[in-house]
Amino acid sequence: MTASTARIRPARVATGVALALGTMISLSACSAGQISQTATQVAAVNGNGADQGTVSLRNVHVAYPSSDEFVLEPGGRAELIFTAINTSETTPDRITGIESEGAAEIVVTGATGGTSIEIPAQASVASGVPADQDPTAPEGSQSITAVMEDLSENVRPGLTVPVTFTFEQAGDVTVSVPVDPGPVTPRLEEEANG
């Protein structure tokens, strides 16, 4: 009885190994050559982003007007929305300027330090989103308002406009900033078809 049991065990082990190898091979081939659906997805936010040195710009966009104060027309005003995150462990940075060919100037208010906006290490500065209402904002983060004054004719819903951010440590970075199309933007068929 012992001899027949010894002969059966190697056969069972070999069968088990063969089945396991066959399963692994067939399962590994299931997705061969396929691109995963999530591989090319980006965050569902309105704006664009950029990284420059230790500063990360996120959700940069021109807001669709939410009050009579703002209007997306030549000579109008629009709010520039963005979050600038300083990822340095120890070194603060500063936004020393924001410029765009889409506006005569960009006026920043609410910042401590006037036009030069400090971004402490491991903190952020956000325009358009109050830091105390953003649960992801690190300690030491601050809120500001950035308004594009005297808009050019190129600032239109659905288009993009270049905006250059200048940082004291990280340098300059130009972002292609989308203009939020708003909840309902009429389609101008006559202009589109010539």
Secondary structure, 3 states (H helix, E strand, C coil): CHHHHHHHHHHHHHHHHHHHHHHHHHHHCCCCCCCCCCCCCCCCCCCEEEEECCEEEEEEEECCCCCCCCCCCCCCCEEEEEEEEECCCCCCEEEEEEEECCEEEEEEECCCCCCCEEECCCEEEEECCCHHHCCCCCCCCEEEEEEEEEECCCCCCCCEEEEEEEECCCEEEEEEEEECCCCCCCCCHHHHHC
